[in-house]
Amino acid sequence: MHVLSLGVRVRIRQAQSLKDKRSVVRSLLERSQARHGVAVAEVGDIDDVGLSRLGFVTVSGTVAVAEDTMDRVEREIWSRTEVEVLDMERTWMELDR
């Protein structure tokens, strides 16, 4: 079993309120979950109007499938004009067999 997480910190462009921010974040997370089958969550900067930390996780039987899934998630995030990516990091989880 291969578990790959992706942490992303983004700036929400033109967010004037937490309601504006949450709308953008919810859209991005729901779309990524539906299109790519990943687990998603806002994991930081929750009360900051202009920033958000997002987490994405995939579990796969092969490294190649996990990497391909996260490649597609990354492309999805970079394509969104309403966010500016500030930081992005992948982490492999160590699992005992």
N, C-alpha and C positions, 0 to 999 in steps of 0.2 A: 504494500500500500504506500502510495506517495502523496504527501500533503504539502501543498504549496500555498503560502499566503502572500498577499500583496498589500502593502500599506501605502497609502497615498495621502499627501497633504495638498489641499487645493485652496486657492483664493476664489471666493464667489464674487464674480464681477457684478457690479450694480445692485448688490443686495443692500437694501435700506433698512431691513428689519429681520428679525429671526424668522418671521413668516415667509419672507422672500427667500431666505437662505434654505429653510427646510423644504420649500417647494422644489428648488433646484436639486438638493441632496436626495430627496425622496425619488425624484424622477431618474436621476443617475443610478441610484442603487436598485430601484425596481427594474429598470431597463436591463442593467447588467445581470441581475438575477434571472430574469425571464429569457434573455438571449443566450446567456453563456452557462447557465446552470450552476452558478457559484453562490456560496453563502456570503451575505453582505451585512455590513453594519457601519453606522457612524460611531467611531471609537474615540474621538477627541475633539477638542475645541467646540464643544456642543453649544455653549452659550456665547460664542464669539460670532458676531454677525457676518464678518467677512471671511472667516477661515473655517476649514473643516478637515478632520482626519477621518479617512475612510478605510475600512478593512474588507478584503475579499479573500475567500478561501476556496480551493478546489481540492478534491480527493480523487485520485485516479490509480488505475492498475499499472500505468506506465509513466515514466518521466516525460516522455515526448508528448503525451496527451495533456498532462498537467501544464507543461510549458506552452503548448499551443493554446490552451484555454486562457492562460494569463496573458499571452500575447494579444489575443482578441479583446480581452478586458482592457488592457492598456490602450489599444487603438481606439476603443470606444471612449475612454476618458479623454484622450488627447483630441478627439474629434469634437468634443463639446465646447462650443464657443463661450458658454456662460461661466466656464471655470478656467483658471490658470493653474497649471500643475507646478507646485513648488518643490515637491520631493516625492520620490517613488522608490520603494524598496521591496524586493522579493526575499522571502525567507522559507527555506525548506525545514519542515518539522522532522525531528528525529523520533522514530517510533520503535519500541521494542517489539520484536516478533515473538 
